[in-house]
Amino acid sequence: MEPGRWPYKPTPIWRRLIAVVGLATFTAVCTIALMAIVLLAAAVGALLLEAVVG
């Protein structure tokens, strides 16, 4: 195969792969952090409600 006919260079694929993996990791971390904040808020809200009602 001639060099000119090779449709892509290897470097952009690695960069794209790293970008996708980085984005997935960032999304996962953000999701976990958001869930932790929501759970914490729910626990604090439940404690406050229990204190007010009780």
N, CA, C, O and CB atoms as a CASP TS submission, in Angstrom:
PFRMAT TS
TARGET T0000
AUTHOR 0000-0000-0000
METHOD Language model
MODEL 1
PARENT N/A
ATOM      1  N   MET     1       0.853  -1.193   0.000  1.00  0.00           N
ATOM      2  CA  MET     1       0.000   0.000   0.000  1.00  0.00           C
ATOM      3  C   MET     1       0.888   1.242   0.000  1.00  0.00           C
ATOM      4  O   MET     1       1.872   1.327   0.735  1.00  0.00           O
ATOM      5  CB  MET     1      -0.965   0.006   1.234  1.00  0.00           C
ATOM      6  N   GLU     2       0.513   2.198  -0.843  1.00  0.00           N
ATOM      7  CA  GLU     2       1.323   3.406  -0.930  1.00  0.00           C
ATOM      8  C   GLU     2       1.057   4.295   0.285  1.00  0.00           C
ATOM      9  O   GLU     2      -0.030   4.264   0.863  1.00  0.00           O
ATOM     10  CB  GLU     2       1.027   4.172  -2.245  1.00  0.00           C
ATOM     11  N   PRO     3       2.065   5.088   0.665  1.00  0.00           N
ATOM     12  CA  PRO     3       1.880   5.954   1.839  1.00  0.00           C
ATOM     13  C   PRO     3       0.744   6.960   1.666  1.00  0.00           C
ATOM     14  O   PRO     3       0.053   7.285   2.632  1.00  0.00           O
ATOM     15  CB  PRO     3       3.165   6.698   2.136  1.00  0.00           C
ATOM     16  N   GLY     4       0.544   7.460   0.435  1.00  0.00           N
ATOM     17  CA  GLY     4      -0.503   8.454   0.203  1.00  0.00           C
ATOM     18  C   GLY     4      -1.893   7.871   0.309  1.00  0.00           C
ATOM     19  O   GLY     4      -2.847   8.597   0.589  1.00  0.00           O
ATOM     20  N   ARG     5      -2.028   6.572   0.090  1.00  0.00           N
ATOM     21  CA  ARG     5      -3.360   5.962   0.104  1.00  0.00           C
ATOM     22  C   ARG     5      -3.781   5.536   1.504  1.00  0.00           C
ATOM     23  O   ARG     5      -4.939   5.179   1.725  1.00  0.00           O
ATOM     24  CB  ARG     5      -3.394   4.763  -0.827  1.00  0.00           C
ATOM     25  N   TRP     6      -2.847   5.571   2.450  1.00  0.00           N
ATOM     26  CA  TRP     6      -3.185   5.204   3.819  1.00  0.00           C
ATOM     27  C   TRP     6      -4.133   6.258   4.371  1.00  0.00           C
ATOM     28  O   TRP     6      -3.768   7.432   4.435  1.00  0.00           O
ATOM     29  CB  TRP     6      -1.906   5.072   4.708  1.00  0.00           C
ATOM     30  N   PRO     7      -5.343   5.871   4.772  1.00  0.00           N
ATOM     31  CA  PRO     7      -6.385   6.888   5.035  1.00  0.00           C
ATOM     32  C   PRO     7      -6.172   7.717   6.297  1.00  0.00           C
ATOM     33  O   PRO     7      -6.704   8.823   6.381  1.00  0.00           O
ATOM     34  CB  PRO     7      -7.712   6.218   5.131  1.00  0.00           C
ATOM     35  N   TYR     8      -5.421   7.233   7.276  1.00  0.00           N
ATOM     36  CA  TYR     8      -5.233   8.023   8.479  1.00  0.00           C
ATOM     37  C   TYR     8      -3.872   7.742   9.095  1.00  0.00           C
ATOM     38  O   TYR     8      -3.248   6.712   8.841  1.00  0.00           O
ATOM     39  CB  TYR     8      -6.342   7.737   9.487  1.00  0.00           C
ATOM     40  N   LYS     9      -3.433   8.685   9.909  1.00  0.00           N
ATOM     41  CA  LYS     9      -2.173   8.507  10.627  1.00  0.00           C
ATOM     42  C   LYS     9      -2.483   7.902  11.991  1.00  0.00           C
ATOM     43  O   LYS     9      -3.590   8.093  12.495  1.00  0.00           O
ATOM     44  CB  LYS     9      -1.402   9.864  10.773  1.00  0.00           C
ATOM     45  N   PRO    10      -1.556   7.187  12.604  1.00  0.00           N
ATOM     46  CA  PRO    10      -1.845   6.557  13.887  1.00  0.00           C
ATOM     47  C   PRO    10      -2.008   7.549  15.043  1.00  0.00           C
ATOM     48  O   PRO    10      -2.741   7.273  15.993  1.00  0.00           O
ATOM     49  CB  PRO    10      -0.756   5.590  14.217  1.00  0.00           C
ATOM     50  N   THR    11      -1.331   8.702  14.970  1.00  0.00           N
ATOM     51  CA  THR    11      -1.329   9.625  16.109  1.00  0.00           C
ATOM     52  C   THR    11      -2.720  10.165  16.438  1.00  0.00           C
ATOM     53  O   THR    11      -3.096  10.143  17.611  1.00  0.00           O
ATOM     54  CB  THR    11      -0.396  10.781  15.827  1.00  0.00           C
ATOM     55  N   PRO    12      -3.513  10.653  15.464  1.00  0.00           N
ATOM     56  CA  PRO    12      -4.843  11.163  15.824  1.00  0.00           C
ATOM     57  C   PRO    12      -5.737  10.110  16.473  1.00  0.00           C
ATOM     58  O   PRO    12      -6.581  10.450  17.303  1.00  0.00           O
ATOM     59  CB  PRO    12      -5.529  11.706  14.595  1.00  0.00           C
ATOM     60  N   ILE    13      -5.566   8.840  16.112  1.00  0.00           N
ATOM     61  CA  ILE    13      -6.378   7.788  16.726  1.00  0.00           C
ATOM     62  C   ILE    13      -6.052   7.689  18.209  1.00  0.00           C
ATOM     63  O   ILE    13      -6.951   7.604  19.045  1.00  0.00           O
ATOM     64  CB  ILE    13      -6.141   6.425  16.027  1.00  0.00           C
ATOM     65  N   TRP    14      -4.745   7.701  18.535  1.00  0.00           N
ATOM     66  CA  TRP    14      -4.349   7.632  19.943  1.00  0.00           C
ATOM     67  C   TRP    14      -4.856   8.842  20.692  1.00  0.00           C
ATOM     68  O   TRP    14      -5.338   8.723  21.818  1.00  0.00           O
ATOM     69  CB  TRP    14      -2.825   7.527  20.078  1.00  0.00           C
ATOM     70  N   ARG    15      -4.753  10.016  20.072  1.00  0.00           N
ATOM     71  CA  ARG    15      -5.246  11.234  20.725  1.00  0.00           C
ATOM     72  C   ARG    15      -6.749  11.146  20.946  1.00  0.00           C
ATOM     73  O   ARG    15      -7.253  11.533  22.000  1.00  0.00           O
ATOM     74  CB  ARG    15      -4.902  12.482  19.884  1.00  0.00           C
ATOM     75  N   ARG    16      -7.465  10.633  19.941  1.00  0.00           N
ATOM     76  CA  ARG    16      -8.910  10.508  20.055  1.00  0.00           C
ATOM     77  C   ARG    16      -9.262   9.498  21.146  1.00  0.00           C
ATOM     78  O   ARG    16     -10.186   9.718  21.929  1.00  0.00           O
ATOM     79  CB  ARG    16      -9.527  10.088  18.706  1.00  0.00           C
ATOM     80  N   LEU    17      -8.524   8.394  21.190  1.00  0.00           N
ATOM     81  CA  LEU    17      -8.760   7.356  22.202  1.00  0.00           C
ATOM     82  C   LEU    17      -8.528   7.916  23.601  1.00  0.00           C
ATOM     83  O   LEU    17      -9.320   7.688  24.515  1.00  0.00           O
ATOM     84  CB  LEU    17      -7.843   6.135  21.957  1.00  0.00           C
ATOM     85  N   ILE    18      -7.419   8.657  23.754  1.00  0.00           N
ATOM     86  CA  ILE    18      -7.109   9.270  25.053  1.00  0.00           C
ATOM     87  C   ILE    18      -8.193  10.277  25.431  1.00  0.00           C
ATOM     88  O   ILE    18      -8.595  10.356  26.593  1.00  0.00           O
ATOM     89  CB  ILE    18      -5.718   9.962  25.018  1.00  0.00           C
ATOM     90  N   ALA    19      -8.664  11.044  24.454  1.00  0.00           N
ATOM     91  CA  ALA    19      -9.717  12.024  24.716  1.00  0.00           C
ATOM     92  C   ALA    19     -11.006  11.327  25.146  1.00  0.00           C
ATOM     93  O   ALA    19     -11.670  11.770  26.082  1.00  0.00           O
ATOM     94  CB  ALA    19      -9.971  12.891  23.469  1.00  0.00           C
ATOM     95  N   VAL    20     -11.357  10.243  24.466  1.00  0.00           N
ATOM     96  CA  VAL    20     -12.587   9.516  24.803  1.00  0.00           C
ATOM     97  C   VAL    20     -12.481   8.896  26.193  1.00  0.00           C
ATOM     98  O   VAL    20     -13.416   8.977  26.989  1.00  0.00           O
ATOM     99  CB  VAL    20     -12.876   8.420  23.753  1.00  0.00           C
ATOM    100  N   VAL    21     -11.327   8.272  26.480  1.00  0.00           N
ATOM    101  CA  VAL    21     -11.124   7.661  27.798  1.00  0.00           C
ATOM    102  C   VAL    21     -11.146   8.737  28.886  1.00  0.00           C
ATOM    103  O   VAL    21     -11.738   8.541  29.948  1.00  0.00           O
ATOM    104  CB  VAL    21      -9.784   6.878  27.839  1.00  0.00           C
ATOM    105  N   GLY    22     -10.502   9.865  28.616  1.00  0.00           N
ATOM    106  CA  GLY    22     -10.493  10.970  29.571  1.00  0.00           C
ATOM    107  C   GLY    22     -11.887  11.518  29.814  1.00  0.00           C
ATOM    108  O   GLY    22     -12.260  11.809  30.951  1.00  0.00           O
ATOM    109  N   LEU    23     -12.659  11.658  28.739  1.00  0.00           N
ATOM    110  CA  LEU    23     -14.028  12.159  28.869  1.00  0.00           C
ATOM    111  C   LEU    23     -14.884  11.174  29.666  1.00  0.00           C
ATOM    112  O   LEU    23     -15.680  11.581  30.512  1.00  0.00           O
ATOM    113  CB  LEU    23     -14.651  12.405  27.478  1.00  0.00           C
ATOM    114  N   ALA    24     -14.719   9.886  29.394  1.00  0.00           N
ATOM    115  CA  ALA    24     -15.481   8.858  30.123  1.00  0.00           C
ATOM    116  C   ALA    24     -15.120   8.875  31.606  1.00  0.00           C
ATOM    117  O   ALA    24     -15.996   8.770  32.464  1.00  0.00           O
ATOM    118  CB  ALA    24     -15.214   7.454  29.527  1.00  0.00           C
ATOM    119  N   THR    25     -13.829   9.008  31.905  1.00  0.00           N
ATOM    120  CA  THR    25     -13.388   9.060  33.297  1.00  0.00           C
ATOM    121  C   THR    25     -13.951  10.297  33.984  1.00  0.00           C
ATOM    122  O   THR    25     -14.451  10.223  35.107  1.00  0.00           O
ATOM    123  CB  THR    25     -11.849   9.055  33.381  1.00  0.00           C
ATOM    124  N   PHE    26     -13.866  11.432  33.303  1.00  0.00           N
ATOM    125  CA  PHE    26     -14.389  12.691  33.846  1.00  0.00           C
ATOM    126  C   PHE    26     -15.884  12.575  34.127  1.00  0.00           C
ATOM    127  O   PHE    26     -16.362  13.010  35.175  1.00  0.00           O
ATOM    128  CB  PHE    26     -14.121  13.858  32.871  1.00  0.00           C
ATOM    129  N   THR    27     -16.626  11.979  33.174  1.00  0.00           N
ATOM    130  CA  THR    27     -18.070  11.802  33.338  1.00  0.00           C
ATOM    131  C   THR    27     -18.374  10.902  34.528  1.00  0.00           C
ATOM    132  O   THR    27     -19.274  11.188  35.318  1.00  0.00           O
ATOM    133  CB  THR    27     -18.688  11.215  32.063  1.00  0.00           C
ATOM    134  N   ALA    28     -17.610   9.800  34.654  1.00  0.00           N
ATOM    135  CA  ALA    28     -17.823   8.867  35.767  1.00  0.00           C
ATOM    136  C   ALA    28     -17.556   9.554  37.104  1.00  0.00           C
ATOM    137  O   ALA    28     -18.333   9.408  38.047  1.00  0.00           O
ATOM    138  CB  ALA    28     -16.916   7.626  35.616  1.00  0.00           C
ATOM    139  N   VAL    29     -16.450  10.307  37.182  1.00  0.00           N
ATOM    140  CA  VAL    29     -16.103  11.000  38.429  1.00  0.00           C
ATOM    141  C   VAL    29     -17.170  12.026  38.784  1.00  0.00           C
ATOM    142  O   VAL    29     -17.571  12.134  39.943  1.00  0.00           O
ATOM    143  CB  VAL    29     -14.726  11.687  38.308  1.00  0.00           C
ATOM    144  N   CYS    30     -17.629  12.776  37.797  1.00  0.00           N
ATOM    145  CA  CYS    30     -18.672  13.777  38.035  1.00  0.00           C
ATOM    146  C   CYS    30     -19.963  13.115  38.497  1.00  0.00           C
ATOM    147  O   CYS    30     -20.631  13.611  39.404  1.00  0.00           O
ATOM    148  CB  CYS    30     -18.927  14.602  36.763  1.00  0.00           C
ATOM    149  N   THR    31     -20.315  11.991  37.872  1.00  0.00           N
ATOM    150  CA  THR    31     -21.535  11.281  38.255  1.00  0.00           C
ATOM    151  C   THR    31     -21.446  10.790  39.693  1.00  0.00           C
ATOM    152  O   THR    31     -22.395  10.935  40.465  1.00  0.00           O
ATOM    153  CB  THR    31     -21.791  10.101  37.308  1.00  0.00           C
ATOM    154  N   ILE    32     -20.296  10.204  40.054  1.00  0.00           N
ATOM    155  CA  ILE    32     -20.104   9.707  41.421  1.00  0.00           C
ATOM    156  C   ILE    32     -20.158  10.858  42.423  1.00  0.00           C
ATOM    157  O   ILE    32     -20.775  10.737  43.481  1.00  0.00           O
ATOM    158  CB  ILE    32     -18.759   8.957  41.543  1.00  0.00           C
ATOM    159  N   ALA    33     -19.509  11.972  42.086  1.00  0.00           N
ATOM    160  CA  ALA    33     -19.510  13.130  42.978  1.00  0.00           C
ATOM    161  C   ALA    33     -20.924  13.677  43.149  1.00  0.00           C
ATOM    162  O   ALA    33     -21.332  14.025  44.258  1.00  0.00           O
ATOM    163  CB  ALA    33     -18.578  14.227  42.437  1.00  0.00           C
ATOM    164  N   LEU    34     -21.670  13.752  42.046  1.00  0.00           N
ATOM    165  CA  LEU    34     -23.045  14.251  42.096  1.00  0.00           C
ATOM    166  C   LEU    34     -23.914  13.333  42.950  1.00  0.00           C
ATOM    167  O   LEU    34     -24.721  13.805  43.750  1.00  0.00           O
ATOM    168  CB  LEU    34     -23.631  14.372  40.675  1.00  0.00           C
ATOM    169  N   MET    35     -23.750  12.018  42.779  1.00  0.00           N
ATOM    170  CA  MET    35     -24.519  11.059  43.577  1.00  0.00           C
ATOM    171  C   MET    35     -24.183  11.193  45.058  1.00  0.00           C
ATOM    172  O   MET    35     -25.069  11.116  45.910  1.00  0.00           O
ATOM    173  CB  MET    35     -24.246   9.622  43.101  1.00  0.00           C
ATOM    174  N   ALA    36     -22.901  11.393  45.363  1.00  0.00           N
ATOM    175  CA  ALA    36     -22.480  11.553  46.761  1.00  0.00           C
ATOM    176  C   ALA    36     -23.113  12.797  47.365  1.00  0.00           C
ATOM    177  O   ALA    36     -23.578  12.766  48.505  1.00  0.00           O
ATOM    178  CB  ALA    36     -20.942  11.636  46.864  1.00  0.00           C
ATOM    179  N   ILE    37     -23.136  13.908  46.600  1.00  0.00           N
ATOM    180  CA  ILE    37     -23.734  15.154  47.089  1.00  0.00           C
ATOM    181  C   ILE    37     -25.229  14.967  47.324  1.00  0.00           C
ATOM    182  O   ILE    37     -25.765  15.424  48.333  1.00  0.00           O
ATOM    183  CB  ILE    37     -23.490  16.306  46.089  1.00  0.00           C
ATOM    184  N   VAL    38     -25.899  14.294  46.391  1.00  0.00           N
ATOM    185  CA  VAL    38     -27.338  14.063  46.515  1.00  0.00           C
ATOM    186  C   VAL    38     -27.637  13.183  47.728  1.00  0.00           C
ATOM    187  O   VAL    38     -28.570  13.456  48.483  1.00  0.00           O
ATOM    188  CB  VAL    38     -27.895  13.412  45.233  1.00  0.00           C
ATOM    189  N   LEU    39     -26.842  12.126  47.913  1.00  0.00           N
ATOM    190  CA  LEU    39     -27.035  11.238  49.064  1.00  0.00           C
ATOM    191  C   LEU    39     -26.788  11.984  50.378  1.00  0.00           C
ATOM    192  O   LEU    39     -27.523  11.813  51.350  1.00  0.00           O
ATOM    193  CB  LEU    39     -26.098  10.016  48.963  1.00  0.00           C
ATOM    194  N   LEU    40     -25.752  12.804  50.391  1.00  0.00           N
ATOM    195  CA  LEU    40     -25.443  13.591  51.586  1.00  0.00           C
ATOM    196  C   LEU    40     -26.581  14.564  51.898  1.00  0.00           C
ATOM    197  O   LEU    40     -26.991  14.708  53.050  1.00  0.00           O
ATOM    198  CB  LEU    40     -24.117  14.360  51.400  1.00  0.00           C
ATOM    199  N   ALA    41     -27.082  15.224  50.861  1.00  0.00           N
ATOM    200  CA  ALA    41     -28.192  16.168  51.043  1.00  0.00           C
ATOM    201  C   ALA    41     -29.433  15.428  51.535  1.00  0.00           C
ATOM    202  O   ALA    41     -30.158  15.941  52.389  1.00  0.00           O
ATOM    203  CB  ALA    41     -28.500  16.916  49.720  1.00  0.00           C
ATOM    204  N   ALA    42     -29.683  14.247  51.015  1.00  0.00           N
ATOM    205  CA  ALA    42     -30.843  13.468  51.447  1.00  0.00           C
ATOM    206  C   ALA    42     -30.699  13.047  52.912  1.00  0.00           C
ATOM    207  O   ALA    42     -31.670  13.092  53.668  1.00  0.00           O
ATOM    208  CB  ALA    42     -31.020  12.226  50.551  1.00  0.00           C
ATOM    209  N   ALA    43     -29.497  12.641  53.311  1.00  0.00           N
ATOM    210  CA  ALA    43     -29.263  12.230  54.697  1.00  0.00           C
ATOM    211  C   ALA    43     -29.436  13.410  55.640  1.00  0.00           C
ATOM    212  O   ALA    43     -30.073  13.278  56.685  1.00  0.00           O
ATOM    213  CB  ALA    43     -27.859  11.627  54.856  1.00  0.00           C
ATOM    214  N   VAL    44     -28.874  14.566  55.283  1.00  0.00           N
ATOM    215  CA  VAL    44     -29.008  15.763  56.111  1.00  0.00           C
ATOM    216  C   VAL    44     -30.472  16.190  56.179  1.00  0.00           C
ATOM    217  O   VAL    44     -30.967  16.557  57.244  1.00  0.00           O
ATOM    218  CB  VAL    44     -28.133  16.913  55.557  1.00  0.00           C
ATOM    219  N   GLY    45     -31.158  16.140  55.046  1.00  0.00           N
ATOM    220  CA  GLY    45     -32.581  16.497  55.014  1.00  0.00           C
ATOM    221  C   GLY    45     -33.403  15.565  55.889  1.00  0.00           C
ATOM    222  O   GLY    45     -34.303  16.015  56.598  1.00  0.00           O
ATOM    223  N   ALA    46     -33.103  14.268  55.847  1.00  0.00           N
ATOM    224  CA  ALA    46     -33.832  13.304  56.675  1.00  0.00           C
ATOM    225  C   ALA    46     -33.579  13.567  58.154  1.00  0.00           C
ATOM    226  O   ALA    46     -34.504  13.496  58.964  1.00  0.00           O
ATOM    227  CB  ALA    46     -33.424  11.864  56.316  1.00  0.00           C
ATOM    228  N   LEU    47     -32.337  13.869  58.511  1.00  0.00           N
ATOM    229  CA  LEU    47     -32.011  14.165  59.906  1.00  0.00           C
ATOM    230  C   LEU    47     -32.717  15.433  60.381  1.00  0.00           C
ATOM    231  O   LEU    47     -33.242  15.477  61.494  1.00  0.00           O
ATOM    232  CB  LEU    47     -30.497  14.312  60.079  1.00  0.00           C
ATOM    233  N   LEU    48     -32.726  16.464  59.532  1.00  0.00           N
ATOM    234  CA  LEU    48     -33.403  17.707  59.897  1.00  0.00           C
ATOM    235  C   LEU    48     -34.904  17.491  60.055  1.00  0.00           C
ATOM    236  O   LEU    48     -35.524  18.002  60.987  1.00  0.00           O
ATOM    237  CB  LEU    48     -33.137  18.787  58.846  1.00  0.00           C
ATOM    238  N   LEU    49     -35.475  16.729  59.133  1.00  0.00           N
ATOM    239  CA  LEU    49     -36.913  16.443  59.191  1.00  0.00           C
ATOM    240  C   LEU    49     -37.251  15.663  60.454  1.00  0.00           C
ATOM    241  O   LEU    49     -38.251  15.931  61.121  1.00  0.00           O
ATOM    242  CB  LEU    49     -37.364  15.656  57.944  1.00  0.00           C
ATOM    243  N   GLU    50     -36.411  14.709  60.762  1.00  0.00           N
ATOM    244  CA  GLU    50     -36.625  13.903  61.983  1.00  0.00           C
ATOM    245  C   GLU    50     -36.519  14.780  63.225  1.00  0.00           C
ATOM    246  O   GLU    50     -37.285  14.610  64.174  1.00  0.00           O
ATOM    247  CB  GLU    50     -35.596  12.741  62.063  1.00  0.00           C
ATOM    248  N   ALA    51     -35.568  15.723  63.223  1.00  0.00           N
ATOM    249  CA  ALA    51     -35.397  16.617  64.363  1.00  0.00           C
ATOM    250  C   ALA    51     -36.600  17.552  64.507  1.00  0.00           C
ATOM    251  O   ALA    51     -37.048  17.833  65.619  1.00  0.00           O
ATOM    252  CB  ALA    51     -34.103  17.432  64.212  1.00  0.00           C
ATOM    253  N   VAL    52     -37.117  18.028  63.374  1.00  0.00           N
ATOM    254  CA  VAL    52     -38.261  18.952  63.406  1.00  0.00           C
ATOM    255  C   VAL    52     -39.524  18.206  63.846  1.00  0.00           C
ATOM    256  O   VAL    52     -40.277  18.692  64.689  1.00  0.00           O
ATOM    257  CB  VAL    52     -38.478  19.611  62.009  1.00  0.00           C
ATOM    258  N   VAL    53     -39.749  17.025  63.269  1.00  0.00           N
ATOM    259  CA  VAL    53     -40.958  16.262  63.584  1.00  0.00           C
ATOM    260  C   VAL    53     -40.879  15.697  65.005  1.00  0.00           C
ATOM    261  O   VAL    53     -41.845  15.767  65.765  1.00  0.00           O
ATOM    262  CB  VAL    53     -41.159  15.119  62.562  1.00  0.00           C
ATOM    263  N   GLY    54     -39.726  15.142  65.347  1.00  0.00           N
ATOM    264  CA  GLY    54     -39.577  14.533  66.659  1.00  0.00           C
ATOM    265  C   GLY    54     -39.367  15.609  67.693  1.00  0.00           C
ATOM    266  O   GLY    54     -39.218  15.307  68.877  1.00  0.00           O
TER
END
